[in-house]
Amino acid sequence: MKLRSLITTSAAALALFSGPTAIAQDQAENSWPTPVPAAEAPGLPDDATGVPALWKLADEDTTVYLFGTVHMLPPGVPWNTGPVKDALASSDTLVTEIDITPGAEAEIGEMFQAKGMLPQGATLRGLMNAEQRATYEAGLGKLGMPAEAFDQMEPWLVAIVLGQVVAQGAGFNPEYGVEEVLEQTAPAGIERGALETIEFQVSVFDELPVDQQLLYLLDGAADPLEGIKILNDLVDMWSQGRVEALGELMNDGFESHPNLGERLLYQRNANWAEWIDDRMDAPGTVFIAVGAGHLAGERSVQDYLAERGFETTRVQ
């Protein structure tokens, strides 16, 4: 159960949270020296319903929509229809976790390079003992990749980039992700907002102790293709609006990583509830799009809003 839990955590970080995953795209495309074979994993079911969950809270002059996103998707997953499409069209502000407008890309790449690389002379495998190196190198070998492929990166970054490499080999792509589609389809002239900075999101991973970073990397790297099966499960649950099942899977994944769960999910959920509380004091309609894991399971954004006296209603 430990291995599956950690793979779930890694897959969830790849699919359901932005920040580092948004910039792993550039690193992944430029980091492996040999082609990565397509992952042998089942795809999404043909009868995917495309009704991911949407909530709202409102008072006399303010409406806030809460929509859970997946940052990478395979092609052909329907979701931008019905209440979701109507909610975005009626909104005067689109708020995402970080600034995802085209002009922010350069800053994101610079932050990735500044925080995700090891000091001169240090190597990733140099941080590992013999057993850890053997596990890691065997995992890369399953992808046809040389042992030195990511030697200059910190462990947390390798975990995310390696997941991205495998996911892209299986057909997942940020171009089909919810944030990218929202960026392309948002009403002209809509105001933009962000809940966090890229500096903060990168720090969630970068400030983990090295031993925890290695644990996060190694148990996922032991069988990297297993993460694709979990990604498919996550996206299937999300596309069908199965919030309780998604929450259970997420909570299981973080049982072996309580520190990461606290940093990646729960404290941020509390911060965002405070942001929404403050935003309810101003009139208007706001569409908030955040990783679906923040809106599922225990200590979700909705739970923290309830503690502040706000009732959220599910509208899809």
Secondary structure, 3 states (H helix, E strand, C coil): CHHHHHHHHHHHHHHHCCCHHHHHHHHHHHHCCCCCCCCCCCCCCCCCCCCCCEEEEECCCEEEEEEEECCCECCCCCCCCHHHHHHHHHCCEEEECCCCCHHHHHHHHHHHHHHHECCCCCCCHHHCCHHHHHHHHHHHHHCCCCCCCCCCECHHHHHHHHHHHHHHHCCCEHHHCHHHHHHHHCCCCCEEEECCCHHHHHHHHHCCCHHHHHHHHHHHHCCCCHHHHHHHHHHHHHHCCCHHHHHHHHHHHHCCCHHHHHHHHHHHHHHHHHHHHHHCCCCEEEEEEEEHHHHCCCCCHHHHHHHCCCCCEECC
